[in-house]
Amino acid sequence: MVNGNWINGLPYTVTVYDVLGKMHLTQNTNATTLDISILTPGLYVLRLQQGDKTYYGRFVKE
């Protein structure tokens, strides 16, 4: 699970890319956690969009 404590309860779009730019997951949600169990181990880029705000982060799935 990836935790997103900055989310203020409003809906947002989350997109997960691998380091080559291939999209692996996208969903609209208002949850503060993201189930990444379907991803294979590796380095990923996370993009969260809420209105006119966008946050990028990286994480490693082990």
N, C-alpha and C positions, 0 to 999 in steps of 0.2 A: 504494500500500500504506500502511496505517496500522500502526505498530508499537506493541505493548503490552508494555513491559518489566516491568510490575508483576505480570504473570501468573506464578504459581508452578508451572506445569505441570499444575494441576488443571483439569478442565473448567469452562467458564463459558458464559454466554449473552451474545451481543453483539446489540444492536439499534441500527439507524441510522434517525433521523428527519430530515425536512427542518424548516426553521424554522416551518412551518405545523403541525407535529405529525404529518404523514403518515409512516407507517412504510414504509421502502424496502427494508430488509434485516434479517433475523433469522436467527441460526444458533447452534447449540451446538457448541463447539469447545474445543480446548486449545492451539491455535496462537498464536504471538506476533505474527502479521501477519494483516491482513484485506485481501482483494482488493476494492477499491472501484471497479474499472474499469467496472462496470455502472451506476454513478451518473452523472447529468448534472452539469455544473459548478454549484456553489452552496455554500451554508453548511449544514452538517449537525450534528446532535447525536448523540453516541455514548453508549450506555448499556451498561456491562459489569456483569453480575451473576454473583457467585460465592458460593454459600451465602448468608449473611446480609449480605454486603458488596455495595455498589453504587457504581460510579464513573460520573460523567457528565463528558463533555468535548465540545469543539466542534472542528470542522475544516472547512477549505475545500477543496473539490474543484475544481481548476482545469482 
